[in-house]
């Protein structure tokens, strides 16, 4: 894995526990923030995650058991049917797949309102890194 300096400026705000968790190879990572905040972190994770890699918008994801690493952009744009397909795919391929999901805003309000599946949310929420959390930009404690 590349050093933290490679991820400037977005990932410089990750706490040590988040780094340890990312290095341990989680099954799912949920990144919340703008593309310019999340893209460097995604680019640095992909070389250490298994190929083949599929990068697509969540609204157009088509399950394929050959995929080993999946990067889904804009998770909240998925229909409920596509969410069910993704959850089924995750259950079917659980032992040998990794998923990185991006969203511009926290997904939990969508879960509370019923627009996003709670089962899928908790499955994707293995590690969440929220770049929109203003506390990360206050400097060291």
Beta strands, then each sheet from edge to edge (+ up, - down):
strand 1: 28-32
strand 2: 53-57
strand 3: 69-73
strand 4: 98-103
strand 5: 127-130
sheet 1: 2+ 3+ 4+ 1+ 5+
end
